[in-house]
Amino acid sequence: MPNSEFDDLQLQDELRTLFELDTQKYLQLYIETARHLNATNWREDIQQLYRCVHTIKGGSVTVGFQAVLQVSTVLEDLLSDLRYLDTAPPLGDGELTKSLIEAGELLISAVQMGELSDPDAAIKYIQTLRDRIQSEYLPEWNEMRQVQQEFADQGFDLVILELEMAIETLPPTGEVPTETIEIAKQTIAQLQEIGAEINLAKTWHDFLQTGSELCNHLDCEKWHAEWMPFLQKVKKSARQGGIFEIEQEAISLSLNIESPLITGAEVPSATNSLILSTAGIQIPVPLDRLERSSQYLVETLMATRATQGFYQSVYANLLPLVSLAQNSVQYITQLREVQDDYALLDSSGEQDGLKIERYRQGYTAINRLLEISLRLIELGAETGESARRTADSIQALDRSLRNLQQTIEASRLVPFSTLAFRSKGILRDLMTRFGKVVEFTIVGEQLELDAGTLRSLEPVLLHLLRNAYDHGIEDTDEREKLGKPQQGKIELSLKRRGSMFDLSIRDDGKGIDPSLLSQVAKSKGLPLTDTSTSDRLLSVLCQSGFTSTKVVSDISGRGVGMDVVASQVALMNGKLSLASQIGKGTAFTIQFPVPHLFVRCMLLQAGDNTFAVPTSEIYTTVLVESLLWQKTERSDYTIEVKEDKGTVPAIDLNQYWQGQAETRSLLPTSIAVRTKQSGRDRGIWLIADTLIGQSDLLVNPIPLPLVAPIGLIGMSLMPDGKLIPVIDALSFTEFFFASENENLTISRSQSNEAFLDVSSDRQILVVDDAALMRRRIESSLSPQGYEVTTCEDGMEAWQWLQRHSQPALLITDIEMPRMDGFTLIDHCRQAGLDMPILVVSSRLAEEWSRETSRLGATDYLTKGFSTLELVNKVSALLENFNHAN
């Protein structure tokens, strides 16, 4: 028995899950059909609405949801009345559509609440709608409909009584007597006459022809089987004004009707037809299974990419190994030639046997070494081919895993409209029960959320929605006194931001009084009472035990407060924020990540850091030289770009990441990324040095208790183990254009300020890849009172120049790794740096001197100089520069 009870419970849960899936589909179809109700398809639309409600009603009986059963029954009666209209009533004013949608939303609320729902208010409201619809759109209903029902209940059985008795006396088999056939024909004729008198629908008369056709059959067995069901359908139709329901049996039978177009082949069976149309079939899958599968897949994909990174490192080390083997062959060949020459010198035969033996040994060793080197080259070539094939296989595996990951994620995605759909039902139920009318606006219904996220978000959203209605929106009388519209406003908005979502619930109600909430917290003896800022006010609201409601109602005061909301948001790795103004309204915003979602990002290099920007936020990418930009004295950003509609902020990613207040010099070849406009024709520019490419990144939000700064979504771990920041351009836009904003805080330590304020008239930057030369120049100039800074190559020097003020003099070598002296000089001049540049090189060719002069170098000094030559050259360059300025 225990196993049987467990199986029954499991079956009941499965049935309820299926009921929720089916009901969701039918409710959405109902709302969509009601929203697009039109006169052309009136009959089809009303029939569709009726079918949706009728199906939900049948499902509620199966799972035992009495509240849903009661609400769907009264709504079904309302739709039954409208089914009697052959032509559409006036639809131009939208009142009928509005009434049908309101009734549907109340059914949504009953389904949402399930067994906990109290249907009395909804039933009463729908009945009121039915009375109004009957009086406005069915003016003849009260008289004629009553006559039709009285005939069905009282007169119909009397009309067919003689026929029923005649059928009962028929033998099981044999031929029907002529007298019985005449009775049947007379009964059909009488029903036709009565139907015409009481205005039964045309379908009534058409269906009675079926009875006339039965009279032509003389088989008693057929009469027993078909006449009584036929008469029952006629009676049921009379109660509904002559309308016949489309029953499931008729639909099933229609699948087996032979088509005259199919000849010489079997007619497809109903089973085959159902098998062919499986695209819309939905089956419930436990979310925990999908979550585990998604997690395992992400781990596998990340491990594959890490393996690819390791492979690239091994392959990079393999190439020098092959190169060394090739070089060793050359050296061995040269050694062999030397040994042959040695043998020729000793060919006189004066050498003793010991020397000859040593020669042979050396010759043999060289040959073997040569063979080993040649074999090493062969192995290197074979290994290189294997490595190439391995790389192709890893890339194919990465693509396959990526496709599989996208498929699993797509299977978990659910439109936000499903949750917004339920929210409408809850709010409609609240308005029905408590009378405060609000205008409910939803933004972002088309976005899709992870099913697990949607499940976690549902109780949070519905709680905040109830709070907005109960605590936020004032009563109608109070709103009139305050000069507000009688109808309050609640907005539910969902926005996508890279790998993050922002969900906000806003109302135009009374707002939250911080002082009042502080008093409530103090009176309850709660630990948090400070409400001086929005964050502290939210902390007071979300502490356990806090409630401002003194009376328990169906909406508030039930012990489920904002602490539960905050806990649920934390479990989602989300962030809850609050903005409220007394007399204006309140907005709660929930920011939460998209779980395990790879985001397509553009990779940018700025300074020595790599940044990622989601491609979904990018509008265009150009070179800085094509922009009209200028510096600004603002504290939140230091660059502006001129556009047709005004100036647009620009963020230098290197400056943003380093926390510097001064604007570095920008090259014309720098990359500028324009983000998409948000709202009122707004967006920003992001400035970087180079464009690296694009990649799919797994973005991880900043973990609690750390707080991400403005402009940062999170971090992404690359295959080589490096962390790169993922930029949130939308948050920059919202911050810069917010009506009430605080300045973007740029960290500037006192040491940084002091360093940036070093007098540049004695600052010399020395660039050389040779440590000995850097030390030589530094030791020669430092005793003369110069501030000397050294860099190993042009790249390090260029990054230093971007972070510091222009030095008094730049001394640079030409041949250096990463960035040579030519490129460094060119960068400096294009960036507008006008300090003298002294080239120090071992190259004596005149062409080198002319090339450096062409690029903008001031003078040229050949290595091998004395200390006095260097000091005099530096002194002359600085003197000439200062005199010219």
KOLDRENDREN-252749 format. One line per 5 residues: their letters; for each residue x, y negated, z of C-alpha. Coordinates in steps of 0.001 Angstrom, whole numbers, padded with zeros to 6 digits. Each point is the difference from the previous one (the first is absolute). Example, Ala and Ser with C-alpha at 12.3 -4.5 7.8 and 13.67 -1.06 7.14 Angstrom:
<sites>
AS) 012300:004500:007800  001370:-003440:-000660
</sites>
This chain:
<sites>
MPNSE) 000000:000000:000000  002706:-002575:000753  001421:000465:-003493  -003468:-000347:-001488  -000618:-003231:001903
FDDLQ) 003364:-001331:-001101  -000753:000848:-003624  -003362:-001739:000271  001634:-003153:001358  002640:000098:-002695
LQDEL) -002670:000426:-002669  -001996:-002894:001442  003086:-002259:-000087  000664:001006:-003589  -003604:-000726:-000976
RTLFE) 000142:-003408:001638  003221:-000804:-001849  -001616:000975:-003279  -003088:-002006:000918  002136:-003091:000633
LDTQK) 001743:000393:-003360  -003230:000497:-001935  -001826:-002722:001897  002787:-002477:-000654  -000271:000698:-003729
YLQLY) -003787:-000311:-000081  -000033:-003148:002120  002521:-001668:-002284  -002078:001030:-003009  -003109:-001376:001726
IETAR) 001576:-003409:000720  001518:-000240:-003470  -003319:000869:-001673  -001953:-002440:002178  002514:-002757:-000683
HLNAT) -000432:000386:-003782  -003756:000579:-000029  -001511:-001228:-003274  -003312:000145:-001848  001328:001958:-002968
NWRED) 000948:003052:002058  -002569:-000495:002721  -001389:003526:000020  003430:001637:-000132  001427:-002283:002704
IQQLY) -002842:000534:002465  000104:003728:-000634  003753:-000072:000673  -000491:-001854:003282  -002675:002461:001027
RCVHT) 002223:002995:-000791  002885:-001417:002054  -002141:-000530:003089  -001812:003299:-000466  003304:001891:-000161
IKGGS) 001305:-001724:003131  -003245:000829:001751  000392:003690:-000844  003616:000027:001183  -000895:-001629:003305
VTVGF) -002391:002860:000713  002798:002526:-000583  002469:-001651:002394  -002618:-001112:002521  000414:-003780:-000224
QAVLQ) -003455:-001070:001139  000667:-003725:-000230  001096:000334:-003610  -003041:002140:-000709  -002401:-002572:001409
VSTVL) 001573:-002987:-001772  000274:001838:-003329  -003632:001127:000268  -001405:-003511:000347  002328:-001255:-002755
EDLLS) -001140:002867:-002219  -003614:-001084:000550  000919:-003530:-001029  001596:001241:-003218  -002973:002294:-000644
DLRYL) -002235:-003053:-000121  002232:-001629:-002622  000057:003152:-002107  -003670:-000561:-000821  000852:-003140:-001968
DTAPP) 000357:000836:-003694  001413:-003456:-000727  002476:-001940:002067  -001269:-002697:002372  001596:-003482:-000154
LGDGE) 003726:000430:000706  001304:-003450:-000857  -000071:-001349:003562  002062:002935:001289  -002266:000495:003014
LTKSL) -000881:003618:-000786  003647:000871:-000597  000950:-001677:003267  -002688:001936:001905  001089:003339:-001442
IEAGE) 003661:-000700:000822  -000900:-000997:003569  -001950:003236:000440  002934:001974:-001419  002456:-001674:002373
LLISA) -002177:001015:002945  000177:003588:-001232  003790:-000397:-000223  000059:-001091:003635  -002075:003028:001038
VQMGE) 002386:002332:-001827  003009:-001772:001492  -001273:000310:003568  -001222:003585:-000478  -001634:001519:003044
LSDPD) 000711:-003128:002063  -002167:-002210:-002194  -003248:-001513:001293  -002215:-000223:-003108  -002953:-001895:001451
AAIKY) 001106:-003476:-001085  000991:001207:-003465  -003279:001853:-000491  -002003:-003021:001076  001977:-002294:-002319
IQTLR) -000366:002317:-003025  -003710:000364:000708  -000252:-003798:-000008  001797:-000039:-003340  -002432:002613:-001307
DRIQS) -003010:-002050:001062  001458:-003075:-001698  000780:001928:-003191  -003508:001441:-000072  -001604:-003416:000375
EYLPE) 002263:-001714:-002559  000626:002662:-002616  -002863:002489:000501  -003106:-002180:000356  -002368:002846:-000917
WNEMR) 001593:002473:002320  -002340:-000408:002947  -003218:000913:-001871  000899:002276:-002870  002769:001843:001780
QVQQE) -002331:000751:002878  -002581:001417:-002427  002671:002190:-001615  001167:001356:003330  -003572:000696:001167
FADQG) -000650:001946:-003201  003164:002062:000503  -000742:000694:003651  -003752:000620:-000192  -001404:000239:-003520
FDLVI) 002640:001973:-001877  -000534:003282:001858  -003769:-000177:-000676  000563:-000489:-003731  002270:003034:-000351
LELEM) -001810:002231:002546  -001971:002005:-002606  003145:000557:-002069  001968:001187:003036  -002699:002528:000864
AIETL) -000115:001257:-003608  003769:000499:-000077  -000030:001865:003318  -002547:002522:-001406  002174:000795:-003045
PPTGE) 001613:003456:-000102  003834:000143:000267  000305:000991:-003642  -002168:-000030:-003084  -001784:-002646:-002004
VPTET) -001593:-003129:001480  -003822:-000072:-000421  -001548:-002663:-002226  -002044:-001380:002932  003167:-000752:001989
IEIAK) 001582:-001740:-002997  -003052:-002252:-000347  000145:-000883:003722  003670:-000999:-000428  -000735:-002183:-003046
QTIAQ) -002867:-001732:001806  002239:-000644:003034  002738:-001537:-002156  -002531:-002207:-001782  -001461:-001156:003334
LQEIG) 003476:-000874:001340  000727:-001963:-003182  -003189:-001997:000463  000651:-000744:003679  003615:-001003:-000749
AEINL) -001192:-002534:-002512  -002499:-001462:002471  002521:-000536:002815  002822:-001157:-002310  002390:002862:000526
AKTWH) 003224:-000296:-001996  000320:001229:-003560  002312:002769:001193  -003009:001441:001874  -001940:000465:-003218
DFLQT) 003046:001302:-001847  000658:002575:002682  -003614:001206:-000046  000598:001124:-003588  002147:002758:001516
GSELC) -003206:001390:001536  -001732:-000110:-003365  002860:001997:-001476  -000279:002574:002818  -003604:000568:-001026
NHLDC) 001243:001425:-003297  001875:002803:001792  -002185:003037:000828  002480:001828:002293  -001315:000315:003590
EKWHA) 003517:000363:001391  000987:-003352:-001537  -003091:-001681:001398  000787:001223:003530  003609:-001193:-000285
EWMPF) -000471:-003467:-001526  -003431:-001464:000686  000262:-000576:003772  003468:-001706:-000125  -001309:-002118:-002869
LQKVK) -003005:-001175:001998  002162:-000804:003041  002227:-002236:-002126  -003034:-001763:-001413  -001317:-000666:003515
KSARQ) 003350:-001303:001231  000215:-002274:-003014  -003468:-001393:000717  001231:-001209:003390  002767:-001897:-001770
GGIFE) -002190:-001626:-002598  000593:002619:-002674  003823:-000115:000164  001894:003284:-000010  003331:000516:001770
IEQEA) 002947:001379:-001955  000718:003150:001917  003240:001946:000208  -001642:003088:-001508  -000855:-001893:-003155
ISLSL) 003576:-001191:-000298  001310:003540:000407  -002439:001352:-002592  001025:-002648:-002491  003506:001397:-000056
NIESP) -001228:003274:-001479  -002214:-001373:-002777  001180:001251:-003360  001125:-002770:-002292  -001038:000214:-003643
LITGA) 003401:-001434:-000888  001805:003092:001329  -000211:002860:-002479  001930:003210:-000168  001487:-000498:003477
EVPSA) -000990:000431:003583  -001577:-002900:001821  002380:-001305:002698  -001155:001057:003406  -000522:-002338:002931
TNSLI) 003078:001420:001673  002226:-000839:-002934  -001416:-003510:-000191  000814:-000588:003625  003508:001344:-000397
LSTAG) 000716:-002392:-002838  -000974:-003089:002008  002292:000189:003016  001478:-003477:-000273  -002331:-001508:002576
IQIPV) 000171:002828:002519  001322:-001012:003422  001150:002358:002704  000929:-001005:003564  003692:000441:000822
PLDRL) 001260:-000497:003585  002001:-003211:000156  002637:001509:002268  000933:002430:-002775  000354:-002798:-002514
ERSSQ) 002054:-002021:002469  002392:002901:000647  000316:000679:-003720  000691:-003660:-000703  002603:-000192:002770
YLVET) 001811:003139:-001180  -000025:-001296:-003553  001454:-003361:000972  002753:001707:002011  000792:002252:-002960
LMATR) 000112:-002932:-002380  002289:-001997:002273  002292:003040:000420  000121:000388:-003787  000985:-003615:-000450
ATQGF) 002638:000316:002709  001380:003067:-001807  000103:-002029:-003174  002010:-002644:001812  002442:002602:001324
YQSVY) 000337:001448:-003491  000828:-003393:-001451  002695:-000426:002623  001498:003423:-000785  -000118:-000673:-003708
ANLLP) 001720:-003345:000496  002819:001761:001879  000234:002705:-002665  000803:-002425:-002805  003260:-001285:001581
LVSLA) 000994:003609:000675  -000278:000852:-003699  001876:-003183:-000860  002847:000939:002366  000190:003441:-001562
QNSVQ) 000325:-001575:-003428  002756:-002301:001231  001840:002928:001581  000051:001749:-003383  001706:-003001:-001528
YITQL) 002607:-000179:002750  000660:003739:-000205  000443:-000272:-003763  002511:-002794:000482  001813:002057:002671
REVQD) 000116:002940:-002358  001574:-002162:-002706  002592:-001206:002459  000775:003567:000940  000371:000953:-003674
DYALL) 002430:-002854:-000464  001936:001243:003011  000133:003453:-001544  001459:-001438:-003234  002710:-001785:001914
DSSGE) 001009:003270:001588  -000149:001995:-003230  003836:000073:-000169  -000210:003124:002091  002317:-001294:002688
QDGLK) -002711:000289:002579  000108:002945:002270  -002789:002495:000485  -001343:-001724:003121  -000852:-003206:-001867
IERYR) -001668:001951:-002786  -002122:001878:002507  -001047:-003209:001715  -000921:-001466:-003340  -002169:002993:-000781
QGYTA) -001694:-000230:003388  -000719:-003679:-000463  -001227:000584:-003519  -002334:002755:001211  -001327:-002183:002841
INRLL) -000670:-002877:-002386  -001847:002291:-002378  -002165:001354:002793  -000670:-003481:001301  -000963:-001018:-003518
EISLR) -002350:002973:-000274  -001597:-000842:003337  -000513:-003629:-001050  -001548:001070:-003285  -002284:002391:001831
LIELG) -000879:-002756:002446  -001046:-002187:-002931  -002145:002803:-001375  -001638:000530:003373  -000598:-003725:000286
AETGE) -001719:-000063:-003391  -002123:003024:000919  -000843:-001513:003378  -000920:-003278:-001676  -002427:001812:-002281
SARRT) -001478:001848:002971  -000271:-003266:001892  -001830:-001587:-002916  -002475:002870:-000118  -000396:-000210:003778
ADSIQ) -000777:-003700:-000312  -002634:000703:-002639  -001557:002694:002206  -000064:-002295:003035  -001622:-002753:-002027
ALDRS) -002614:002432:-001334  -000655:001231:003544  -000310:-003583:001202  -002552:-000765:-002736  -001996:003143:000784
LRNLQ) -000057:-000751:003712  -000948:-003583:-000747  -002931:001103:-002151  -001079:002498:002655  000267:-002659:002678
QTIEA) -002131:-002408:-002056  -002594:002724:-000548  -000250:000762:003719  -000233:-003681:000844  -002686:-000511:-002636
SRLVP) -001993:002882:001476  000061:-001788:003360  -001131:-003368:-001345  -003513:-001165:000798  -001519:-003296:-001194
FSTLA) -000318:-002623:002716  -003547:-000465:-001273  -000969:003173:001905  000831:-001640:003320  -001375:-003354:-001112
FRSKG) -003120:001885:-001028  -000493:001309:003535  000732:-003436:001421  -002918:-001411:-001971  -002272:002633:001501
ILRDL) 001152:-000714:003556  -000440:-003738:-000452  -003433:000449:-001587  -001042:002114:002973  001223:-002685:002412
MTRFG) -001926:-002720:-001835  -003127:002154:000041  000196:000654:003723  001195:-003388:001290  -001246:-002494:-002561
KVVEF) 003148:-002054:-000642  000351:-000266:-003770  003509:-000196:-001476  001493:-000150:-003476  002447:002891:-000302
TIVGE) 002777:-000385:-002590  002478:002736:-000911  003287:-000618:-001836  002207:002777:-001362  -002544:002805:-000320
QLELD) 001845:001348:-003042  003211:000714:001951  000733:003578:001025  001162:001146:003437  001448:003205:001304
AGTLR) -002772:002225:001353  001764:000384:003344  000435:-003754:000276  -003648:-000525:-000856  -001043:002454:002688
SLEPV) 002133:-001755:002626  -001140:-003406:-001173  -003733:000695:000085  -000630:-000260:003780  002230:-003082:000206
LLHLL) -001794:-001754:-002819  -003494:000809:001241  000880:-001166:003528  001365:-003324:-001262  -003049:-000372:-002236
RNAYD) -002354:000482:002937  002026:-002465:002053  -000179:-002597:-002770  -003771:000391:-000195  -000631:000116:003752
HGIED) 002640:-002371:001442  000830:-002143:-003023  -003171:-000919:-001879  -002331:-002308:001942  -003777:000323:000146
TDERE) -001965:-001850:-002662  -001192:-002721:002401  003515:-000606:001300  001411:-000268:-003531  -002658:-002574:-000914
KLGKP) 000928:-002103:003021  003667:000146:-001000  -000815:-001059:-003547  001016:003338:-001470  -001918:001943:-002665
QQGKI) -002603:002290:001519  001626:002981:-001667  003376:000904:001454  002892:001321:-002077  002207:003053:000508
ELSLK) 002755:000863:-002474  001777:003331:-000263  003158:-000259:-002100  002649:002541:-001009  003193:-001072:-001798
RRGSM) 002921:002077:-001243  003537:-001246:000666  002619:002391:-001334  -000079:002917:002402  -002161:-001888:002504
FDLSI) -003709:-000772:000250  -001600:-003004:001670  -003557:000548:001265  -001789:-003017:001452  -003432:-000564:001514
RDDGK) -001023:-003657:000143  -003123:-001690:001292  -001173:-003618:000140  -001375:000361:003512  000726:-001561:003352
GIDPS) 003668:001015:000198  001808:001205:003125  000337:-002307:002999  003475:000691:001502  -000780:-001616:003355
LLSQV) -003190:002025:000406  001787:003273:-000761  002758:-000919:002424  -002592:-000513:002745  -001623:003369:-000791
AKSKG) 003364:001765:000194  000784:-001670:003336  -003404:000909:001419  000552:003658:-000877  003480:-000009:001543
LPLTD) 001702:000921:-003261  003769:-000480:-000330  -000075:-002116:-003191  -001790:-003348:000263  002110:-002418:-002092
TSTSD) -001866:-001032:-003184  002149:-002980:-000991  000937:001466:-003430  -001722:002236:-002519  002298:002926:000804
RLLSV) -000585:-000327:003743  -003734:-000386:-000539  000015:003232:-001999  001956:001740:002763  -002651:-001036:002534
LCQSG) -002774:001304:-002259  001745:003318:-000594  000853:000923:003581  -001874:002930:001467  -003101:-000892:001984
FTSTK) -000626:-003365:-001604  -003525:-000859:-001153  -001754:-003340:-000130  -003455:001588:-000249  -002019:000075:003196
VVSDI) -002950:002012:-001327  000354:003391:-001651  -001698:000132:-003424  000016:002195:-003064  002872:-002117:-001335
SGRGV) 002113:-001130:002949  000933:000823:003540  000214:003757:-000510  003580:000378:001248  001597:000186:-003443
GMDVV) 001952:-003226:-000315  002807:-001614:-001930  002539:002160:001844  -001233:002974:-002016  000284:-002055:-003188
ASQVA) 003572:-001026:000836  000960:003599:000821  -001444:001276:-003268  001830:-002673:-001985  003254:000913:001763
LMNGK) -000489:003663:-000923  -000210:-001114:-003636  003343:-001856:000390  -002013:-003133:-000594  -000102:-003482:001442
LSLAS) -003063:-001823:001321  -000130:-003802:-000065  -002586:-002603:000946  -000882:-003509:-001153  -002924:-001859:001568
QIGKG) -001303:-003540:000256  -002814:-001005:002316  -003109:-000854:-001974  001569:001096:-003318  000374:003754:000217
TAFTI) 002367:002907:000598  002176:002181:-002215  001539:003340:000984  002683:001300:-002379  001411:003510:-000043
QFPVP) 003215:000612:-001897  000762:003676:-000556  002362:001942:-002250  -000847:002323:-002845  001164:003390:001313
HLFVR) 002797:001710:-001915  -000475:-002153:-003046  002803:-000558:-002500  -000102:-003562:-001265  001403:-001051:-003350
CMLLQ) 002485:-002780:000748  002377:-002293:-001846  003503:000089:001504  001869:-003312:000246  003534:-000823:001140
AGDNT) 000490:-003171:002022  003413:-000490:001525  001190:003375:001241  -003547:001182:000815  -002576:001889:-002063
FAVPT) -003691:-000935:000224  -003140:001711:-001281  -003134:-001806:-001202  -003156:002024:-000819  -000687:-000303:-003720
SEIYT) -003698:-000402:000750  000800:-003460:001400  002206:-001158:-002898  -001356:-002213:-002773  003153:-000741:-002023
TVLVE) 003808:-000041:000171  002238:-002692:-001540  003485:-001486:000310  000468:-002944:002353  001355:-002125:-002863
SLLWQ) -003474:000001:-001601  -001584:-001586:003096  -000249:-003594:001162  000937:000268:003663  001088:-002351:002716
KTERS) 001015:000063:003625  -002463:-001074:002662  000345:-001167:003587  -002733:002309:001292  000876:002277:002895
DYTIE) -001912:003075:-001220  001536:000136:-003486  002772:-002003:-001657  -000664:000401:-003751  -002964:-001037:-002140
VKEDK) -000741:000888:-003610  -001914:-002483:-002142  -002942:001471:-001928  -002861:-001473:-002012  -002343:-000003:003004
GTVPA) 002515:-001248:002534  002959:001311:001978  000295:003594:001173  002172:001156:002916  003060:002091:-000790
IDLNQ) 001706:002368:002452  003662:000855:-000403  000054:003608:001220  003618:-000256:001154  -000736:-003166:001984
YWQGQ) -003149:001598:001439  001832:003139:001113  003068:-001768:001396  -002117:-002514:001922  001750:-003021:-001474
AETRS) -001447:-003473:-000165  002167:-001349:-002831  -000698:000763:-003642  002798:001817:-001786  001035:-000759:-003565
LLPTS) -002058:001879:-002579  001416:001255:-003276  -001965:-000540:-003216  000151:003767:-000462  -001691:000666:003339
IAVRT) -003320:001853:-000062  -003289:-001695:000904  -003061:002150:000683  -003452:-001631:-000104  -002550:001712:002238
KQSGR) -003630:000380:-000971  -002351:-002826:000829  -002080:000481:003087  -003301:-001808:000282  000252:-003636:-001041
DRGIW) 002634:000227:-002703  002837:000619:002417  003140:002081:000112  003723:-000340:000704  003355:000580:-001668
LIADT) 002561:002465:001379  003636:-000727:-000903  002697:002694:-000265  003375:000409:-001698  -000628:003018:-002228
LIGQS) -002713:002460:-000989  000950:003601:000815  -003031:001859:-001344  -003154:001708:001254  -000596:002941:002319
DLLVN) -002775:001766:001925  000655:-000622:003683  -001418:001479:003168  -000659:-003104:002095  000150:000349:003778
PIPLP) -001558:-002777:002103  001974:-001643:002766  -000628:002184:003084  -001478:-001351:003189  000899:-001876:002149
LVAPI) 002044:-001759:-002699  -001828:-002738:-001883  000629:-000423:-003714  000821:-003574:-001042  -002083:-001826:-002568
GLIGM) 000701:001378:-003445  001050:003522:000999  -002235:003059:-000527  002502:002530:001288  003160:001879:-000908
SLMPD) 000761:002790:-002440  002702:002630:000360  001969:000555:-003197  001582:003361:-000991  003462:-001326:000913
GKLIP) -001151:-000694:003564  -000330:-003779:-000339  -003031:-001894:001251  -001421:-002699:-002236  -002661:-002546:000999
VIDAL) -003315:-000049:-001877  -001267:-003536:-000562  -003618:-001011:000604  -000494:-002920:-002363  -003681:-000395:000865
SFTEF) 000771:-000801:003633  002332:-002788:-001143  -002801:-001413:-002135  -002550:000164:002803  002441:-001566:002434
FFASE) 001061:-002904:-002206  -003547:-000874:-001039  -001749:000647:003306  -001987:-002930:001347  001427:000534:003453
NENLT) 003537:001299:-000134  003126:000013:002001  003410:-000605:-001495  001885:003040:-001176  002652:000556:002615
ISRSQ) 003482:000350:-001480  002482:001281:002544  002989:-002345:000305  002398:000644:002805  002182:-002795:001325
SNEAF) 003070:001772:-001271  -001447:000091:-003500  -000804:-003694:000131  003503:-000814:001184  001484:002165:-002717
LDVSS) -002118:-001605:-002686  000950:-003447:001205  003774:000565:-000372  001477:-002918:-001890  000518:001171:-003566
DRQIL) 002849:-002439:-000859  002563:002464:001461  -001826:003260:-000851  001817:002237:-002520  -001345:003299:-001307
VVDDA) 002663:002479:-001162  -001059:002925:-002226  002409:002835:-000862  -000229:003782:000061  003599:000252:001253
ALMRR) 000109:-000302:003788  003660:-001051:-000112  -000760:-002961:-002294  -002978:-001072:002141  002239:000030:003080
RIESS) 002763:-001863:-001838  -002302:-002871:-001059  -001703:-000163:003413  003326:-000169:001874  001186:-002752:-002349
LSPQG) -003084:-002225:000297  -001183:000496:003593  003021:-001808:001541  -000907:-002992:-002188  -003352:-000353:001819
YEVTT) -002235:001739:-002549  -002925:002263:000994  000717:003118:-002083  -002586:002727:-000682  000966:003101:-002003
CEDGM) -002073:002409:-002144  001023:003279:-001652  -001683:-000534:-003386  -002288:-002260:-001985  -003213:001628:001241
EAWQW) 000861:-000563:003660  001003:-003582:-000795  -003242:-000689:-001873  -002067:001344:002905  002010:-002195:002391
LQRHS) -000662:-003041:-002157  -003724:000695:000077  -000009:000021:003798  002275:-003004:000647  000606:-003550:-001034
QPALL) 002253:-000745:-002966  003693:000267:000993  002557:-002667:-000803  001948:002351:-002249  -000331:003467:-001518
ITDIE) 003135:002061:-000693  -000653:003154:-001973  001731:002858:-001779  -001188:001212:-003432  000121:003810:000011
MPRMD) -002147:001292:002872  -002554:002830:000501  -003804:-000519:000037  000236:-003631:-001206  003084:-001444:-001706
GFTLI) 001251:-003577:000186  -001472:-000988:-003383  -003515:000937:001136  000421:-001689:003383  001093:-003273:-001611
DHCRQ) -002895:000133:-002435  -002514:000670:002816  001307:-002915:002026  -000207:-002511:-002818  -003450:001138:-001129
AGLDM) -001218:-000293:003600  001164:-003613:000115  002984:000498:002308  002530:-002712:-000952  002934:000665:002390
PILVV) 003460:000451:-001561  000838:003583:-001007  003630:001131:-000035  000730:003232:-001864  002903:002039:001360
SSRLA) 000982:002897:-002258  002961:002074:-001113  -001098:-000359:-003644  002359:-002277:-001902  -001912:-000047:-003289
EEWSR) -001188:-003426:-001083  -003354:001498:-001106  -000878:000805:003613  000666:-003563:001086  -002116:-001395:-002842
ETSRL) -002899:002369:000795  -000059:-000966:003679  000045:-003687:-000979  -002872:000562:-002420  -002082:001598:002763
GATDY) 000677:-002885:002375  003223:000722:001896  001917:-003126:001023  003582:001323:-000061  002042:003159:-000449
LTKGF) 002892:001299:002125  002081:003079:-000852  000782:002409:002821  003605:-000223:001200  -000506:-003568:001167
STLEL) 001737:-001369:003071  -001790:-001277:003089  000907:-003560:-000849  -001425:000367:-003538  -003279:001329:001402
VNKVS) -000340:-002709:002661  000757:-002772:-002484  -002447:001411:-002562  -002813:000254:002586  000669:-003479:001347
ALLEN) -000058:-001514:-003499  -003240:001728:-000982  -001816:-001129:003154  001304:-003550:-000284  -001093:-000320:-003624
FNHAN) -003424:001459:000784  -000600:-002293:002979  001174:-003007:-001992  -002327:000843:-002885  -002980:000276:002384
</sites>
